[in-house]
Amino acid sequence: MGSENAIREAIIIAGGLGTRARIMTGDAIPKALLPLDGVPIILRQIRVLAREGVQHVRVLGGHLGGQLEPALGPEAEKLGITIDVFVETSPLGTAGCLTTLETIAGDVLIVYGDMLFDIDLSALARHRQQFPAALTIIAHPNDHPRTSDLVVQKNGYLQRLLPRKTPRDADWRNLVPAGLYVASEQFFETLLPGQPADMIHDVVPGLLERSIPVAIYDTPEYMKDIGSPSRHAAAAEDLRQERVHAVHLSVRRPAVFFDCDGVLNEDVGGHGVVHPDQVKLIGRAGEAVRLAREAGFLAVAVTNRPQLAKGLLDESGLDHVLGRLEAELAEDGGVLDRIYFCPHHPEKGFANEVPALKIDCACRKPGDLMIRQAMAELPIEKTKSIIIGDSLRDIGAGRKAGIWAHGVRTGYGLRDEKSYPAGQTEIPCADLVFDTVYDAVRFQCSYQDIGQALFSAIDKRLSNAAGPFLVSICGRSRSGKSTFAHAVQRMLSEAGRRVVRLELDRWILPLEHRRPDMNAEERNRVEFYPEIVRMLRQSGQVEAPGYDAASRGQHTGTTTYDARDAEVILLDGIFAGHASIREDVDMAAFVEASQQTLLNRFHNFYAWKGLTPADAEGLWASRIQEEWPRIDLQRTSADIVINLEEAIL
């Protein structure tokens, strides 16, 4: 895009009586001069505008507006831009005041004076080219959609406006006007000079009635109204924590991709959710999304919605279903930046199906098109991004997209192997499996703390290593070995190290092949370990048999670990530091947790496997008596002992 299309003009609407802000201003200064972390809000706005290429700013003042010009003059000179201040003699509203200005040429950014924002105007200008309109509403999801104005869009254009004070009989998608607009000359020509008018209640509805195009620009960037004391305090804290520019489109950041049914909301079975009332959140799902965003991650949902293809739901109905999900999540502070959905389904034969949607596609998971689309539209840092899913389809989509894939034991609980699409090369395996989405997000937010000690120890030794550096990570069942190993794997990978994590659990003998008198080492087939290590050292490759943790049976197919190019090989298993291989590995870590923590984790794990509490209790007793003493022998020869009492498994 050429510079002629850039946004060079801006209008700041700084009028009004500032009633909400009076407790902060004392009615001694206009609300636009209200300090935010020591700097008047309007100066923060102007500095962002100047940085983004705006050359001329017109400020429309109102109550106490005479203070604006002397306050803004030095800033204009310092920034090298032109600032003109106009003070209205009588309030004309958020749109009527615009008629007091002289003719506007080209696109102009309109900003409410009580907004803290930091957005990429070059990206906004490109959007204006792609979606030409008299007015573009800059919108975003927020944490209170049920009490906010909402915009309903289709294919990038406004279809309906839902003012917050108008009763609603359904939830709609969480997309809220942010208080920023881009207007063309055509827009200004529609305004009636001298008449009071509100942008949301008067002007935008009038444009819709006259079929004048209004575009929607949905952005995850920072935009917050600071007019009330609570919101002012929250914005000041965001500035202190450097959260404002951190979400600018120029800043790449990791994403957490969430599946919906079975992860965020309960899986209802049958044909899935077809009515908003079927949307019931899984425990702490809203907190999980909130936690992800507070940690700086983009929160993106990717969901198969075959109900559209089957004719069980139309687009409006899906809007209400997803709107309910977004509204319920927002009740706990969980705001999804985007939701991508696949409307297709390959199988025909449904009574009211939509033929155009009955196709094979690349977006239906385990296809990864939805993830790739998100990566094209959002500033996502791929290497640190994850997908959280309850289905093997979710794990497969993550694998194809090249991101980490975490499973949860809710919903399908990764037990849908039989329905995995035929023709796929192999059934995918999750990097880790957690009880709930909240646990998975907690790990995503803390894995660097979890893995730091061993990561640092490995990093110090690597420069002197000849060949691949083998590290054993062992410990009692449910102590957190795999969680710990994966955390270290990710940290090494992010540091540019070539690393392979080999899961020795894949060699566990399936339940149907075990004898009652077998000990723990025999069940785990420790006799194979020396050969595994020898093959890794010599050829760099080893083929693992399949073991399905959920059923404790034989997993279809095998897995080949290719460590020929690896700098670090992590051996992960309860006997990974076994005496039979201890001298052949370079470093060993023993992971431990308290007996009560292990018991809690054990019961959760075996409930997922389908054992009754009584059966699990019997198994637990046998583990303490027969398995633990053998495992604990490895602790004495470990180079490092890690306690993961607080880790999420």
DOVEXLUM-456452 format. One line per field, with one value per residue (C-alpha): residue in three letters; x, y, z; residue number from 1. Coordinates in pm, whole numbers, plus 50000, padded with zeros to 5 digits. Example, Ala and Ser with C-alpha at 12.3 -4.5 7.8 and 13.67 -1.06 7.14 Angstrom:
<pts>
residu = ala  ser;
east = 51230  51367;
north = 49550  49894;
up = 50780  50714;
num = 1  2;
</pts>
This chain:
<pts>
residu = met  gly  ser  glu  asn  ala  ile  arg  glu  ala  ile  ile  ile  ala  gly  gly  leu  gly  thr  arg  ala  arg  ile  met  thr  gly  asp  ala  ile  pro  lys  ala  leu  leu  pro  leu  asp  gly  val  pro  ile  ile  leu  arg  gln  ile  arg  val  leu  ala  arg  glu  gly  val  gln  his  val  arg  val  leu  gly  gly  his  leu  gly  gly  gln  leu  glu  pro  ala  leu  gly  pro  glu  ala  glu  lys  leu  gly  ile  thr  ile  asp  val  phe  val  glu  thr  ser  pro  leu  gly  thr  ala  gly  cys  leu  thr  thr  leu  glu  thr  ile  ala  gly  asp  val  leu  ile  val  tyr  gly  asp  met  leu  phe  asp  ile  asp  leu  ser  ala  leu  ala  arg  his  arg  gln  gln  phe  pro  ala  ala  leu  thr  ile  ile  ala  his  pro  asn  asp  his  pro  arg  thr  ser  asp  leu  val  val  gln  lys  asn  gly  tyr  leu  gln  arg  leu  leu  pro  arg  lys  thr  pro  arg  asp  ala  asp  trp  arg  asn  leu  val  pro  ala  gly  leu  tyr  val  ala  ser  glu  gln  phe  phe  glu  thr  leu  leu  pro  gly  gln  pro  ala  asp  met  ile  his  asp  val  val  pro  gly  leu  leu  glu  arg  ser  ile  pro  val  ala  ile  tyr  asp  thr  pro  glu  tyr  met  lys  asp  ile  gly  ser  pro  ser  arg  his  ala  ala  ala  ala  glu  asp  leu  arg  gln  glu  arg  val  his  ala  val  his  leu  ser  val  arg  arg  pro  ala  val  phe  phe  asp  cys  asp  gly  val  leu  asn  glu  asp  val  gly  gly  his  gly  val  val  his  pro  asp  gln  val  lys  leu  ile  gly  arg  ala  gly  glu  ala  val  arg  leu  ala  arg  glu  ala  gly  phe  leu  ala  val  ala  val  thr  asn  arg  pro  gln  leu  ala  lys  gly  leu  leu  asp  glu  ser  gly  leu  asp  his  val  leu  gly  arg  leu  glu  ala  glu  leu  ala  glu  asp  gly  gly  val  leu  asp  arg  ile  tyr  phe  cys  pro  his  his  pro  glu  lys  gly  phe  ala  asn  glu  val  pro  ala  leu  lys  ile  asp  cys  ala  cys  arg  lys  pro  gly  asp  leu  met  ile  arg  gln  ala  met  ala  glu  leu  pro  ile  glu  lys  thr  lys  ser  ile  ile  ile  gly  asp  ser  leu  arg  asp  ile  gly  ala  gly  arg  lys  ala  gly  ile  trp  ala  his  gly  val  arg  thr  gly  tyr  gly  leu  arg  asp  glu  lys  ser  tyr  pro  ala  gly  gln  thr  glu  ile  pro  cys  ala  asp  leu  val  phe  asp  thr  val  tyr  asp  ala  val  arg  phe  gln  cys  ser  tyr  gln  asp  ile  gly  gln  ala  leu  phe  ser  ala  ile  asp  lys  arg  leu  ser  asn  ala  ala  gly  pro  phe  leu  val  ser  ile  cys  gly  arg  ser  arg  ser  gly  lys  ser  thr  phe  ala  his  ala  val  gln  arg  met  leu  ser  glu  ala  gly  arg  arg  val  val  arg  leu  glu  leu  asp  arg  trp  ile  leu  pro  leu  glu  his  arg  arg  pro  asp  met  asn  ala  glu  glu  arg  asn  arg  val  glu  phe  tyr  pro  glu  ile  val  arg  met  leu  arg  gln  ser  gly  gln  val  glu  ala  pro  gly  tyr  asp  ala  ala  ser  arg  gly  gln  his  thr  gly  thr  thr  thr  tyr  asp  ala  arg  asp  ala  glu  val  ile  leu  leu  asp  gly  ile  phe  ala  gly  his  ala  ser  ile  arg  glu  asp  val  asp  met  ala  ala  phe  val  glu  ala  ser  gln  gln  thr  leu  leu  asn  arg  phe  his  asn  phe  tyr  ala  trp  lys  gly  leu  thr  pro  ala  asp  ala  glu  gly  leu  trp  ala  ser  arg  ile  gln  glu  glu  trp  pro  arg  ile  asp  leu  gln  arg  thr  ser  ala  asp  ile  val  ile  asn  leu  glu  glu  ala  ile  leu;
east = 50000  50133  50171  49882  49647  49787  49578  49726  49433  49272  48994  48984  48636  48718  48390  48114  48072  48294  48033  48174  48527  48434  48535  48886  48903  48727  48568  48890  49028  48866  48856  49100  49369  49305  49647  49694  50002  50128  50057  49731  49531  49511  49890  49914  49667  49854  50189  50048  49890  50215  50414  50166  50207  49924  50032  49728  49506  49189  49069  48702  48679  48377  48349  48665  48799  48990  49263  49342  49527  49797  49845  49881  50093  50432  50352  50266  50596  50792  50622  50637  50264  49982  49719  49412  49171  48804  48573  48202  47965  47686  47702  47620  47700  47966  47870  47698  48018  48191  47975  48153  48472  48573  48568  48750  48953  49045  49018  49025  49055  48797  48891  48692  48893  48867  49022  49361  49464  49764  49681  49860  49723  49900  49709  49389  49456  49506  49174  49010  49136  49005  48668  48583  48305  48176  48261  48473  48391  48695  48569  48695  48561  48533  48462  48102  47928  47581  47602  47780  47681  47731  47788  47672  47887  47893  48181  48343  48040  47791  47456  47298  47370  47254  47271  47334  47013  46793  46650  46791  46629  46951  47327  47514  47880  48111  48210  48195  48255  48572  48525  48745  48631  48769  48546  48553  48426  48103  48042  48079  47840  47566  47582  47331  47508  47427  47205  47289  47365  47512  47731  47578  47216  47166  47432  47522  47155  47088  47369  47226  46876  47014  47228  47546  47827  47976  48279  48391  48757  48806  49142  49293  49490  49458  49157  49005  48766  48920  48628  48535  48761  48779  48863  49109  49290  49293  49439  49706  49806  49819  50060  50281  50286  50367  50056  49939  50191  50253  49935  50008  49986  50358  50438  50428  50309  50209  49852  49653  49416  49111  48872  48518  48290  48451  48717  48551  48193  48046  48009  47636  47677  47460  47492  47652  47534  47247  47088  47240  47080  47300  47612  47736  48090  48336  48466  48709  48699  48643  48933  49150  49085  49136  49464  49589  49514  49656  49979  49994  49875  49623  49316  49175  48904  48907  48597  48435  48069  47923  47574  47572  47637  47384  47115  47072  47177  47197  47452  47228  47172  47547  47597  47367  47543  47890  47757  47634  47973  48153  47914  47946  48325  48327  48138  48466  48683  48755  48766  48838  49020  48875  48666  48731  48484  48459  48101  48170  48100  48207  47926  47594  47251  47107  46747  46807  47172  47329  47487  47740  47885  47897  48256  48599  48793  49122  48963  48779  49010  49242  49295  49490  49346  49174  49504  49687  49420  49461  49836  49788  49549  49699  50056  50110  50449  50422  50704  50545  50181  49969  49634  49422  49172  48971  48974  49251  49132  49252  49587  49617  49543  49812  50061  49992  50025  50355  50251  50245  49933  49787  49495  49235  49042  48707  48481  48615  48921  49126  48930  48804  49064  48798  48643  48973  48958  49071  49370  49570  49927  49905  49699  49854  49968  49934  50248  50078  49733  49570  49254  49099  49159  49244  49525  49655  49663  49834  50110  50139  50186  50441  50640  50950  50954  50896  51183  51436  51662  51724  51734  52016  52205  52183  52277  52598  52704  52609  52916  53138  52909  53033  52736  52380  52343  52118  51912  51697  51388  51244  51027  50712  50396  50208  50508  50519  50799  50631  50518  50873  51028  50800  50874  51247  51190  51009  51271  51554  51363  51295  51666  51744  51855  51758  51582  51386  51174  51144  50853  50945  50578  50534  50714  50475  50330  49956  49728  49612  49970  50063  50100  49980  50329  50502  50699  50713  51030  50880  50554  50759  50985  51302  51496  51468  51624  51994  51914  51711  52001  52251  52042  52004  52381  52467  52199  51994  51669  51444  51097  50856  50562  50223  50066  49735  49734  49357  49266  49594  49583  49779  49792  49760  50080  50428  50624  50970  51192  51446  51725  51995  52018  51941  52169  51964  51760  51525  51433  51100  50967  50938  51253  51439  51727  51739  52070  52088  52137  52252  52615  52514  52323  52488  52252  51962  51683  51451  51107  50909  50596  50426  50228  49900  49959  50045  49729  49506  49664  49649  49274  49204  49420  49266  48913  48988  49105  48770  48867  48629  48754  48784  48993  49210  49265  49377  49614  49749  49829  50017  50217  50331  50437  50588  50667  50786  51087  51223  51166  51315  51648  51712  51702  52044  52218  52031  52224  51927  51609  51304  50992  50681  50434  50256  50289  49980  49939;
north = 50000  50340  50622  50806  50562  50618  50782  51128  51310  51252  51408  51375  51430  51577  51754  51654  51741  51460  51360  51009  51146  51437  51247  51235  51577  51771  51964  52167  52029  51884  51504  51495  51637  51375  51228  50858  50729  51087  51183  51348  51098  51326  51354  50975  50967  51228  51056  50729  50911  51089  50766  50599  50870  51115  51469  51679  51643  51841  51845  51916  52048  52129  52182  52364  52324  52652  52470  52238  52464  52587  52231  52083  52347  52236  51871  51957  52137  51851  51588  51794  51775  52026  52041  52262  52303  52391  52448  52392  52650  52398  52019  51849  51485  51247  51294  51633  51804  51688  51924  52224  52138  52253  52015  51689  51540  51170  50923  51057  50870  50970  50906  50957  51164  50921  50624  50474  50296  50178  50049  49990  50251  50101  49774  49973  50159  49830  49709  50026  49940  49586  49691  50037  50210  50550  50458  50187  50094  49973  49693  49434  49173  49283  49132  49258  49205  49178  49539  49681  49807  49522  49516  49223  49183  48962  48942  49246  49479  49588  49411  49519  49745  49643  49935  49824  49981  49798  49472  49156  48817  48634  48655  48781  48761  48957  49243  49590  49937  50061  50436  50476  50513  50587  50816  50919  51235  51050  51002  51372  51457  51255  51466  51746  52069  52205  51916  51713  51352  51046  50813  50489  50590  50825  50824  50456  50342  50612  50480  50128  50249  50422  50118  50323  50073  50054  49827  49647  49630  49363  49397  49243  49558  49768  50002  50094  50364  50523  50752  50584  50550  50169  50164  50451  50251  49936  50127  50285  49940  49814  50095  50015  49647  49740  49562  49840  49835  49463  49381  49613  49425  49481  49267  48892  48684  48324  48204  47952  47779  47639  47377  47454  47153  46927  47186  47520  47394  47053  46808  46730  46428  46349  46616  46859  47198  47331  47572  47837  47678  47373  47580  47490  47590  47334  47429  47723  47757  48132  48162  47964  48206  48504  48359  48310  48669  48814  48628  48803  48518  48558  48350  48192  47926  47683  47467  47222  47319  47049  47142  47407  47155  46915  47184  47167  47527  47836  48117  48327  48031  47970  48338  48291  47970  48125  48447  48251  48085  48421  48585  48301  48304  48681  48645  48506  48753  48515  48700  48517  48733  48536  48229  48043  47774  47514  47481  47175  46804  46541  46286  46328  46195  46440  46553  46929  46933  47221  47073  47352  47269  46891  46881  46762  47068  47175  47359  47072  46940  46752  46990  47296  47569  47749  47769  47885  48148  48280  48295  48493  48743  48781  48850  48497  48365  48006  47845  47912  47857  47559  47399  47253  46987  46691  46513  46350  46574  46875  46711  46627  46986  47109  46860  46969  47336  47269  47383  47209  47002  46945  46717  46732  46453  46629  46576  46295  46274  46178  45850  45903  45697  45492  45802  45955  46018  45727  45788  45981  45858  45787  45861  46170  46177  46479  46632  46634  46551  46754  46712  47038  47335  47546  47307  47316  47696  47708  47491  47714  48012  47846  47588  47808  47822  47446  47354  47624  47426  47132  47353  47558  47247  47098  47426  47446  47094  47101  47285  46999  46716  46475  46349  46370  46460  46200  46306  46069  46210  45958  45938  45786  45765  46100  46286  46515  46361  46408  46759  46840  46672  46858  47191  47129  47013  47335  47555  47381  47406  47776  47827  47685  47342  47030  46812  46484  46361  45984  45853  45519  45466  45357  45034  44953  44606  44621  44501  44194  44062  44101  43818  43866  43800  44061  44332  44700  44664  44378  44571  44862  44631  44777  44493  44687  45005  44924  44843  45163  45371  45181  45243  45611  45641  45444  45505  45783  45600  45370  45232  45226  44989  45140  45170  45347  45502  45554  45188  45035  44836  44808  45127  45077  45140  45224  45545  45608  45841  46005  46160  46157  46536  46584  46769  46659  46341  46338  45990  46025  45740  45609  45396  45634  45649  45273  45120  44922  45244  45499  45488  45535  45861  46196  46339  46213  46405  46255  46416  46388  46514  46444  46124  46316  46502  46177  46017  46300  46289  45909  45899  46163  45977  45636  45775  45893  45540  45408  45244  45254  45429  45090  44945  45255  45231  44870  44960  45251  45021  44779  45065  45183  44835  44696  44980  45273  45106  45010  45358  45535  45357  45596  45900  45827  45839  46143  46460  46678  46625  46833  46870  46939  46962  47257  47150  47099  46747;
up = 50000  49907  50157  49987  50157  50505  50777  50830  50994  51333  51537  51915  52061  52401  52481  52719  53084  53212  53470  53531  53568  53796  54108  53957  53788  54065  53778  53772  53444  53131  53135  52841  53072  53341  53424  53361  53539  53549  53187  53065  52861  52557  52544  52543  52254  52053  52103  51965  51671  51587  51609  51373  51109  51186  51095  51181  51491  51550  51910  51976  52333  52545  52917  53039  52686  52704  52895  52606  52362  52604  52728  52379  52206  52342  52265  51903  51861  52016  51797  51479  51410  51381  51656  51625  51915  51871  52167  52104  52246  52311  52337  52007  52097  51975  51610  51597  51712  51395  51186  51340  51153  50809  50513  50569  50284  50280  50563  50917  51245  51506  51869  52189  52433  52724  52540  52613  52295  52097  51750  51422  51182  50880  50930  50973  50648  50465  50601  50468  50123  50146  50289  50155  50346  50452  50809  50969  51327  51518  51740  51984  52230  52592  52933  52962  52626  52782  52903  52598  52256  52007  51634  51421  51111  50805  50560  50717  50709  50973  50952  51276  51573  51921  52168  52526  52657  52408  52549  52387  52378  52291  52323  52018  51926  52155  51927  52080  51926  52094  52058  51751  51389  51046  50842  50475  50311  50233  50605  50684  50404  50578  50896  50952  51058  51400  51507  51819  51724  51890  51686  51817  51866  51570  51301  51257  51252  50993  50772  50796  50705  50394  50299  50326  50390  50739  50779  51096  51192  51461  51634  51950  52025  52340  52362  52697  52815  53126  53217  53547  53853  53832  53462  53509  53779  53563  53266  53485  53607  53247  53164  53461  53365  53001  52871  52640  52355  52415  52219  51924  51593  51535  51840  51780  52073  52138  52102  52298  52056  52235  52110  52235  52294  52553  52644  52721  52735  52803  52518  52493  52264  51963  51695  51938  52060  51847  52095  52326  52632  52576  52638  52987  53076  53206  53549  53547  53168  53190  53432  53190  52905  53136  53262  52906  52808  53129  53054  52716  52494  52216  52304  51989  51956  51662  51639  51397  51348  51121  51243  50970  50693  50841  50841  51218  51262  51041  51068  51291  51521  51539  51627  51925  52034  52010  52160  52461  52495  52478  52723  52975  52949  52994  53323  53461  53272  52984  52652  52327  52076  51784  51707  51382  51283  51010  50875  50660  50691  50437  50484  50303  50388  50644  50589  50579  50484  50294  49977  49938  50280  50238  50122  50223  50334  50486  50778  50948  51217  51199  50911  51019  50796  51086  51273  50961  50896  51250  51202  50881  51041  51389  51507  51638  51744  51628  51826  52167  52068  52174  52104  52385  52282  52406  52070  51871  51586  51786  51848  51478  51378  51613  51474  51115  51209  51385  51733  52070  52139  52484  52561  52838  53007  52971  52669  52453  52677  52366  52344  51988  51805  51624  51466  51357  50980  50768  50546  50805  50837  51210  51519  51682  52043  52273  52419  52760  52895  53174  53377  53256  53030  53334  53423  53066  53061  53400  53257  52951  53180  53410  53212  53207  53587  53605  53374  53460  53695  53462  53153  53308  53413  53063  52898  53102  53002  52634  52509  52626  52510  52245  52047  52175  52543  52711  53011  53219  53390  53635  53945  54088  53880  53883  54028  53725  53518  53182  53270  53374  53070  52831  53001  52956  52597  52513  52675  52490  52163  52217  52287  51944  52064  51870  52122  52121  52412  52415  52624  52776  52865  52504  52597  52886  52850  52767  53047  52855  52834  53200  53450  53807  53943  53723  53902  53802  53596  53399  53335  53206  53004  53150  52986  52659  52797  52735  52372  52335  52464  52246  51933  52016  52055  51743  51481  51637  51567  51764  51701  51995  52027  52100  52445  52505  52852  52852  52795  52918  52597  52276  52069  51695  51507  51626  51674  51535  51733  51506  51710  51443  51446  51816  52055  52356  52410  52707  52835  53017  53234  53589  53536  53303  53555  53605  53711  53388  53187  53445  53336  52973  53024  53085  53346  53556  53724  53984  54017  54340  54515  54847  54899  54935  54608  54433  54570  54443  54100  54093  54159  53892  53640  53695  53700  53345  53266  53386  53714  54009  54326  54496  54211  54205  54581  54546  54266  54471  54763  54539  54384  54726  54831  54514  54274  54483  54646  54303  54161  54462  54416  54127  54356  54507  54169  54033  53952  54040  54245  54152  54364  54157  54444  54283  53920  53708  53567;
num = 1  2  3  4  5  6  7  8  9  10  11  12  13  14  15  16  17  18  19  20  21  22  23  24  25  26  27  28  29  30  31  32  33  34  35  36  37  38  39  40  41  42  43  44  45  46  47  48  49  50  51  52  53  54  55  56  57  58  59  60  61  62  63  64  65  66  67  68  69  70  71  72  73  74  75  76  77  78  79  80  81  82  83  84  85  86  87  88  89  90  91  92  93  94  95  96  97  98  99  100  101  102  103  104  105  106  107  108  109  110  111  112  113  114  115  116  117  118  119  120  121  122  123  124  125  126  127  128  129  130  131  132  133  134  135  136  137  138  139  140  141  142  143  144  145  146  147  148  149  150  151  152  153  154  155  156  157  158  159  160  161  162  163  164  165  166  167  168  169  170  171  172  173  174  175  176  177  178  179  180  181  182  183  184  185  186  187  188  189  190  191  192  193  194  195  196  197  198  199  200  201  202  203  204  205  206  207  208  209  210  211  212  213  214  215  216  217  218  219  220  221  222  223  224  225  226  227  228  229  230  231  232  233  234  235  236  237  238  239  240  241  242  243  244  245  246  247  248  249  250  251  252  253  254  255  256  257  258  259  260  261  262  263  264  265  266  267  268  269  270  271  272  273  274  275  276  277  278  279  280  281  282  283  284  285  286  287  288  289  290  291  292  293  294  295  296  297  298  299  300  301  302  303  304  305  306  307  308  309  310  311  312  313  314  315  316  317  318  319  320  321  322  323  324  325  326  327  328  329  330  331  332  333  334  335  336  337  338  339  340  341  342  343  344  345  346  347  348  349  350  351  352  353  354  355  356  357  358  359  360  361  362  363  364  365  366  367  368  369  370  371  372  373  374  375  376  377  378  379  380  381  382  383  384  385  386  387  388  389  390  391  392  393  394  395  396  397  398  399  400  401  402  403  404  405  406  407  408  409  410  411  412  413  414  415  416  417  418  419  420  421  422  423  424  425  426  427  428  429  430  431  432  433  434  435  436  437  438  439  440  441  442  443  444  445  446  447  448  449  450  451  452  453  454  455  456  457  458  459  460  461  462  463  464  465  466  467  468  469  470  471  472  473  474  475  476  477  478  479  480  481  482  483  484  485  486  487  488  489  490  491  492  493  494  495  496  497  498  499  500  501  502  503  504  505  506  507  508  509  510  511  512  513  514  515  516  517  518  519  520  521  522  523  524  525  526  527  528  529  530  531  532  533  534  535  536  537  538  539  540  541  542  543  544  545  546  547  548  549  550  551  552  553  554  555  556  557  558  559  560  561  562  563  564  565  566  567  568  569  570  571  572  573  574  575  576  577  578  579  580  581  582  583  584  585  586  587  588  589  590  591  592  593  594  595  596  597  598  599  600  601  602  603  604  605  606  607  608  609  610  611  612  613  614  615  616  617  618  619  620  621  622  623  624  625  626  627  628  629  630  631  632  633  634  635  636  637  638  639  640  641  642  643  644  645  646  647  648  649;
</pts>
